[in-house]
């Protein structure tokens, strides 16, 4: 049977579930780079197709996919056995489950041509290679996990769960009680941005010791700033996951959001449940108008980080991503919404 959508995480797997509009203010010049000469090329390996054809050939799958095969079987599916014969049986049971078979068939139909996604990821990783020339470019692998994981990052592999992007009108999501705000983003247009966000979060993990709201905002802002530079031609609605109207509301309400946090002394709060109201995804942000998106913290964090980078032209993206001094970034950004 299909398992419920999950946000389970382990120390070994980083999981992300997660209209072109002009954002008010000048874009940083750091976005305007030429990557046309880059030799980086992304062509995703279709693990779900190989798995369907080679369920009984564990050695083939292990040889072709290496560590990803173990990640998939032990971490994603939690089949939990080193015994090859038993593993083969459990893997076959999963693949030939009627529900999974149907999902795999629909995935095959929806993603018969993966080239458009490959091209978006190629462009994004060409930018990544430009800003981080010493970092490895991951191998991209697609899979079906029974609606458990959208993006996984481990070692030098970036995995994409295609069953999480079958379209907002997919017949499966309502039966799994997916909320509308999640279903809206479970489309192929979001794959590349989700994948790059997941890769960034795996490369630059949040400092677990920094639990105050400001640190959360700056971290989210750094991830969004990273996305902006990796995908300069992609719409802001895709990169933030907001609707066009929600993004308009954020632009118009930036000062009032900031004033509310300052007036209520929330910036240095360490109360997890309170912070979660502003940094977790949702249909809207509790306490704000219904026009607001969930996770408005990403918007404000991005505005702070961009203000900081606009004032420090000599600081590279690599230096920004490695800098965990949230208070310094905030202080030197001189962030103050104008309207």
ABEGO torsion letter per residue (X at the ends): XBBBBBABBBAABBBBBXXBBBBBEBBBAAABBBAAABABBBBBBBAAAAAAAAAABAAAAAAAAEAAAAAAAAAAAGAGBABAAAAAAAAAAAAABAAAAAAAAAAAAAAABAAAAAAAAAAAAAAAAAABAABBBBBBBBBBAGGABABBBBEABBBBBAAAAAEAABAAAAAAGBBAAAAAABBAAAAAAAAAAAAAAAABBBBAABABAAAAAAAAAAAAAAAAAABAABBAAAAAGBBAAAAAAAAAAAAAAAAAAAAAGAAABABAAAAAAAABBEABBBGBBAABBBGAAAAAAAAAAAAAAAABAABBAAAAAABABAAAAAAAAGBBBAX
